[in-house]
Amino acid sequence: MSEANVPVTAMVKTTEGFKFGGAIFAEPNCWSMLKGGLTADATGAADLYFEVQFLWLFSIVIIL
């Protein structure tokens, strides 16, 4: 991972478009937890996207 803090944003894509899910600055040598939330305004399948500059991810846990 880089030596600087890296912004990470979670977005959820539904049939209605993209919704903001949460954001964080990931720090070097530190576990980071992205916390956020959204209200679903559509039914059906959804895709979860992470927007990152450049970051080595060693472990991702998603709790729904």
C-alpha positions in Angstrom: 0.0 0.0 0.0 1.1 3.5 -0.6 2.5 5.6 2.3 -0.4 8.1 2.1 -4.0 7.8 3.1 -6.1 6.6 0.2 -9.8 7.5 -0.3 -12.2 4.5 -0.8 -15.8 5.0 -1.7 -18.6 2.4 -1.9 -21.4 2.8 -4.5 -24.4 0.6 -5.1 -25.9 0.4 -8.6 -29.6 -0.5 -8.8 -32.1 -0.2 -11.6 -32.6 3.5 -10.5 -28.9 4.4 -10.8 -25.9 4.7 -8.4 -26.4 5.4 -4.7 -23.6 6.4 -2.3 -22.9 3.6 0.2 -20.1 5.0 2.3 -16.5 6.4 2.3 -13.3 6.2 4.2 -9.6 7.1 4.0 -7.6 3.8 4.2 -4.4 4.3 6.1 -1.1 2.4 5.7 -0.5 -0.5 8.1 -4.0 -0.1 9.6 -7.2 -2.1 9.3 -10.0 0.1 8.0 -13.7 -0.3 8.2 -16.0 1.4 5.7 -19.3 2.2 7.5 -22.2 3.8 5.8 -25.7 3.1 4.8 -28.4 3.8 2.2 -32.1 3.4 1.8 -33.2 1.1 -1.0 -35.6 2.8 -3.4 -35.8 0.0 -5.9 -36.3 -3.7 -5.9 -34.2 -6.3 -7.7 -30.5 -7.1 -8.1 -27.9 -4.5 -7.1 -24.1 -4.3 -7.7 -21.6 -3.1 -5.2 -18.7 -1.1 -6.5 -15.6 0.2 -4.7 -13.9 3.3 -6.1 -10.2 3.5 -5.1 -7.2 5.3 -6.5 -4.6 2.5 -6.1 -4.6 0.2 -3.1 -3.5 -3.3 -2.3 -6.4 -5.1 -0.6 -5.4 -8.1 1.5 -8.8 -8.9 2.9 -12.4 -7.7 2.2 -15.3 -8.7 4.4 -18.8 -7.7 3.4 -21.5 -8.0 6.1 -25.1 -7.5 4.8 
